[in-house]
Structure formats: structure tokens, C-alpha cells
Amino acid sequence: PEEAVFEKVNQSSGRVYILKFCTDDRRLFFWMQEPAADNDAQLCSSVNFYLNQPLEFPGEDEPEASAP
């Protein structure tokens, strides 16, 4: 969590977004290819939400079975 942020590039006239990593200098650029920009803000919010969720592994929250 909190290792990256996905946000709109305001210096661009198009629908360009950047994925910036906080742990190093990596920057990945993306451009929206859908014709309508109506859901761009929601998509950006969703990407940030899922990027910053802690990893969950199957069975991690289950209590250990006790031996009979």
C-alpha cells in the first residue's frame, strides 16, 4: 500500500495519466482510449483504491485448525 499513485497529467491537453512509484523514480504514462471522458475520474479513483490495498492471500484470515 501507498507505493504508487495514479493521477491525471495536468500539463497535457489530452487524457493522459501517470503512474508514479513512491519507492523509486519510475513513471509510467497511460492515455485513455475510450471515446467518452465521462468516467475518467471514477477510473482513476478505482485504480488508486486497488493499488493501495494490502495483499491478501487465501486462507490468511482463517484460524488454524486445531489438531484432534
N, C-alpha and C positions, 0 to 999 in steps of 0.2 A: 504493500500500500504506500501511496504518496511517493512513488518512484518516477511518475510521469504525469504530464498534463497535456491535454488535447484542447487546442483553442484556435479561434479564427485569427488569420493574419490580417490585421487591420490596414497594413501598408499596401495591400493588394486590392485592385478594383474587382477582382473575381471572387469566387467562392473557394478560397484557398485556406487550408487548415494546417497546423503544425503539431506534431507530437514531440514534445521536449522531455528529455530524461533529466531528472534531478541529480542522478548519481554520476553522470559524465556529460560530455559535450555533444552527444548525439542529437540530431534534429532530423525528423522525417516529415516531408511535406506531402500533403494529400489535397486533391481537388475534388469537389463534389461533381458527380456526373449526372445526377438526377436533374431533369429539366426544371423542376419546381424547387424553390428555396424555402418553401413553407416549413419544412421540418428540420432545417439545419440546426437550429438552436437545441431542439429536443435530442437530435442525434449526438451532438457534441456533449450534452449533459449525460446522456446514456453511456457514451464511450468513457467519460471520466469516472462515472459511477462504477462501471465494471472493471476498469483498470485499477482502481484503488480498493477493491475488495480483497480481503485476505484470502489466501489459497485455502481451499477446503479439500480434504481427502476423504474418500468413502470410509465410513466406519470410525472416523476420528472422534466424533462426539458420543459414540456408543460406549456404555460402560463395559469393562471387560467381564466376560462370563466367568463366574466362579466355578471352580472345579468341584465335582460331586463328591 
